[in-house]
Amino acid sequence: MMSMTGKAIGQGLGPGLGRLMNSGISGEIIYSFVIIVCSLMIFFGTKELYKLSSHKGIKYFRLSFLFFALAYFFRSFIKIILFYFEVNELRNILPIFGDITFFIFMYFSSIAIFYLLYSVIWKKYQSKLIGYLFHIVAFIIATIIILFRDVSVYISINILLFVFIASAFYISYKQSKKKKHYNLYIIYLLLSIFWIFNILDVLIPNFLQTFQLFIYLISLGIFLLILYKVIKKTG
């Protein structure tokens, strides 16, 4: 009875909205919503801590989660539109708008990862030029993604990004005098890895469909763990 009612409602809303209601896209929306809320809670939850300490590491940490929230917003928007119109790329239905949306998503995604990295290594590279460099590189990455619509390019960029981030985290950890922060490096590295999987999930639909639920659950767990640590730290 319930399934028949749901089906009738879906049909009454039209084929596009009907598919949205009668599919797993609702799980996608919930997933993105939780991540966005966690990211914003981390961003606003560390506001007072940064004001009191003026710690640059906290500043870049906060900014990284602000950009994570923005990136996940555009990610969910893209996924919903792709599903609604049953296409693989936004440019198939909205050429210019699709390119701009993908560009913003990739730009925010790259900046989020770069700022997370910089929150750890900022003491070794205390220069305003580093921040500008990250924005330039993020702009270049987003531009390449838009210009070269090729699976091998997508994967190559993300592999290079992962190698760079993993190497930077490893070098920073080896040079750090506070080895007790080992768990923090692992959490940040895992966050970077699973965020890259989330990027590929958007750029190459169905590429990671078999592992999608696993990726989502781990990603949620990492964000919730970081939020827990922030709440515990800030009281």
N, C-alpha and C positions, 0 to 999 in steps of 0.2 A: 504493500500500500504506500509506504513511504517512498520507495524507489520510483513508483509510478507518478506520485505527486511531484517529486523532484524533477522527473523527466518532463512532465507537463509544464512545470514552471520554466525549466530551461528552454523548452521549445517556444514558450510564450515570449521569452526575452530575445529570441532570435538565435541563429546558429552560432554566432561568435560568443555571446554571453552564455549560451547554453553549454557550450564546450567548456567554458571557464568554470561553471558551477559543477559540472559533472565529471571533473577530471582532477588530476593531482596538482594542478596549478595553484590550488588553494594552499597546499603545503609549501609551495615556493613562496607565496605571499607571506605566510606565517614565518617561514625561515628568515626571509629578508627583514621582516618587521622586528623580529627578536634581535637580529644582528645590529640593525640601525639603532634600536633602543639601547642596547648594551654599549654601543660605540658612543652615543650621545651622553649616556650616564657616566662613562669613563671621562669624556671630555669635560663635562660640567662638574663632575665629582672631584676633579683634580685642580679646579680653578683656584680655590682658596690656598691649596698647598703650593701652587706656583706663585701666587701673590706673596705669600709669606717667605718663600725661599728664593724666588727669582732664579731658580735652577734651570739652566738651558736644556738639560736633558728632559725635564718635566714638560717644558714648553714644546719641544718637538714630539714628545710622546703624546701630548694632548692633541696637537695638530694632526698627527697621523690618524687618530681615531675620528677626528672630525672629517677627514677625507675618506676614511673607511665608510662612514655613515653616508656621505654623498655618493660614493662609488656604488654602494649596495642599493641605494635608491634608484640610480640609473640602471643598475643591473636588473633589478626586479621589473622596472618599467620596460626594458628591452625584452625580457623573457615573456612578459604578458602580451606585448604587442606581437612578438613572433608567433606565440601560440594562438592568439586570437585570429590572426590572418593566415595561419598555417604556412609560413614562409621561413626560410633559413637566414635571410638577411633583411634588415629594415629598408635598405636601399631598393629592394624589389617592389616596395609599395610607396615609400617616401624617400626618394633618392637623396636630396639635400639634407632633409631633417634627419634621416637615418645616419648619414655620415657624421653630422654634427653630434648626434647623441652618442654614437660609438666613440667619437673623438673625446668627448667629455668624460665618458666612462673610463677609457684607457688612461687619460691624463690624471684623473683623480686616483685611479688604482695605483699608478706608478708613483705618484707623489706620496700616497699613504705608506707604501712600502719603503720609499726612500727616507721619509721622516722617521719612521720606526727605526730604521737602521741608524740614522743620524742621532737619535736619542741615546744611542749606546756609544758612538764613536766621536761625539762632538768635541770632547776635550782634546783629542789628538788633531783635530782639524777645525780650530776656532777661527773661521773666516766667513764673512757674509757671502763671499763668492761661492761657497759650497752650496748654500741654499739656492742661489740663482742657477748654479750648475744643475742641480736636481730638477728644477723647473724646466730648464732647457732640454735636458735628456728626456724628461717625461713628455714634453711637447714633440720631440723627435720620434719617440716610440709610438705615440698616438698617431702621428702623421704617417709613419711607415705602415701601421696597421690599416689605415684608411686607404693608402695608395696601392698597397700590395695585398690584394684579397687572395691569399694563398695559404693553404694549411701549413706547408713547410716553413713559411715565414712566421706564422703565428707561433708554432712550436719552437723554432730556433730562437726567437726573441725571448720567449719565456724560459728556455733552458739557459740562455746567457744571463738573464736576469737572476735566475736561481743561483747559478755558479758565482756570480758577483756577490750576491747577498750572503750566501753561505760562507764564502771566502772571507768577506769582511767581518762577519760575526765570529768566525774562527780565529782570525788574527787578533781581533779586539779581545776575545776571551783569553788567548795565550799571553797577551801583553798586560792584561788586567791583573792588578795586585789582589783584587777581591774575588778569589776563586769561589767564594760562597754564592756568587751570583750565577753559578753554572745553570741552575734550573731556569733562570730568567732568559738566558741565551737560548736554551732549548725551546722554551715556549715561543719566543719571538721567531725562531727559525721555523718551527712548525706552523706558526701563523702565516709566515711568508709562503711556505710550501702550499698550504691548503688554499691560500688566497689565489695563488697562481693557478691551481686547479679550478677555482671558481671563475677565473678569467677565461680559461680554456673552455669551460662549460658554456660560456656565452658566445665566444668567438667561433667555436666549432660545435654546433648543436649535436647532441647524441654521441659525441666523441667519448665521453666518460659516463654514459648513461648507466652502465652496469655497476659502477662504483659511486653513483651520484648520492644515494642515501648515506653511504659511509662517509663521503666527503662532507656532506651537510652536517651530519652528527658530530664529526670531529671538529669541524669549524665552529659549530655552536658551543661545543665543550671548551674550546680554547678561549673564545670571547667571554664566556661565562666565568672561566677560571681567572682571566685577567680582571674582569669586573669584580670578582670576589676579593682579589688581592688589593685592588684599589679601595674598595669599601673597608676592608680590614685595615689598610694603611691610613686612610683618612678619618676613620671612625664614624 
